[in-house]
Amino acid sequence: MAKNQDEDVLATETEDTGSEPRIYELGFHLDPELPTEEVKKAYQAIREHIAGAGAIVAEVEPEKIQLAYTISRQEVAGRRDFNSAYFAWIVYETDAIKHSEIIAAANANKSIIRFIDLITTKDIARHALEVHELMAKVPEQEVSADDVLNTELDAALESAAV
């Protein structure tokens, strides 16, 4: 039942009236070659622009991640390939006019490699933030060389037995 309600809310929110505030999520990758201080400055500039245009609902600061696939971008100096990036997202509430200004600013920002902007709800944003915080608390499991060898040995034995 809740899923259908969320779908109904999203369906009504996609109607563009221009004056009613909506909830948007801007997810973006920042250039991995930026120094840590520059990443913080770039994130703060984006955040301040969004805060000036509306209200921030939830956010996750940039974290360096490995990308699932290589992103290629043509620049003045030539083509650049990215295999990692700093990823962050900000959920905010604003009207359609200010939203288009935020998208234009994200397009113009040279430190952003790629971004996505979605319509969402406050509940979904809060849930995503809770999940992110829980995942940050879970310690990463270290895989030992013995575990890898045992897994490979088990797979080899299974294929040999067949």
Phi, psi and omega in degrees: 000316181296324180297318179295323178296318178297318179295321178295318179298314180295323180295319179286333180285341181282347176288121188271101176265338176090332184252336181281134177289145178229168179258126180237155173236125176252112175254136185211152175254130175258152181306124182288345181273357177289141173296157184305318180295322179291325176297315179298318180294318180296317179297315181297323179296317178295315182298315180295322177297316180293316180298327178288337182261346182187200182251132178279130182264314180204159180199155172229125182290161185300137174228137180284129181227158170276136179278150179290335178211162181285132174258124178253140180220132177275124178238176181301319182282350181133187182281138176238137177250139181238126176250350176217166179195164170270122181251137177213161174214151180224127174258132185216161179243127179198173177271173186295325182292312179291329177298316180295329176293322178295318179296318178298320179293321178294321177296324183279342183285115184286343179277347176274122179282311182206149177215162175224142179232126185233157169271135182217195175231164179295321181296317179296319180296316180295320178296316179299321178294318178298316179298316179300316180294321177294319180294328179291332181279336182284124180289145178289138178275130178272134178260121181276161179297326178296320179296319179295314179296319179296320178295315178296320179295317178299317179295319179295319180293322178295318180288329179286328182285336182281000000 
